[in-house]
Amino acid sequence: MTLEETDGHAIEALYFGDGTAFEEERAGRREIDVVYYPDINEYNGRKTLQAVIRRYKFRGKWHDNEKRCDAGQFPEKRKIYRK
């Protein structure tokens, strides 16, 4: 997915949780709060920056994906918009 901040800056993002549950909860909404850490995606010799989502919230409860993240990473928390 592509995340876009309110200032227009966009970044590719990954979430390693239950994609079906994520899409059902999203229900067409475009605004989401996320906690993520930056990572480098290397594919076919090309390197790009990506955000790995650790937690997200559409409303109310935070959803965690902590078990898939490195303990040494320091996440960023930003309000972003999904394209």
N, C-alpha and C positions, 0 to 999 in steps of 0.2 A: 504494500500500500504506500501511498505518498502522503506525508504529513506536511501541512503548511501552517506556518505561524501567522499571526494577525498582520505582521509586517510584510508578508508575501514570500518569506524565505521557505523553500521546500526541501525535504529530505526523504529519501526512500526509507521505509521502516519494515521490520519483521516482528511478528508475534508468534511465539512457539507454543501457544496454548490451544484451546479448543476453538478452532475457527468457526465452526457451525454455531456454537453458543455465542461467540463474539458477534457474528452477523445478525443472529436473532435478537440479541439485546440492542444492537445498534439501531435496528428497525428504521433505517433510512436517515437517522440523525447524522449530522456532519461535524458536530463539535464534540471533542473528547479531551479529557485531561490524561496525561501520560507521565510515567516515570520511566526513563530510558537511559541507556548508556551508548555512547558512540562506538562504532566498530568499523573496520575496513573490510569491505567485500572484495575478494579477488576472484575474477572469473576470466578465463581466456587471456591472461596476462594484463587485464585491465583492473585497476583499483578504484573503488568508489566508496564514499562515506555513506554509512547507513546507521539508522537508529535501531537498537534492539529494545523492544518494549518489555519492561519488567512488570509494570502495573498499569492498569487503565481504569477510568471511571467515566461512564456516561452520565450517571446521576446516582447519588447515594453511596453505594458500597464500592470499595476498591477491589479489583481482581488482581491476584498475584500470580507471577510466573517466576518466583524467586529460585525454585529448584533448578532452573536451567541457566542461571546466571553465575558468572564468576564472582566469588566473594570479595575480591579486591577492587571491583569496579565501583565508581562513585556516580550514581545516576543523576540526571538532570530532571527537574520537574517543570514542565511548561504546559500552558494551555495552547492547544493546537487545533487546527481544523483539518479534517480529512477531505481530500479531493474526491 
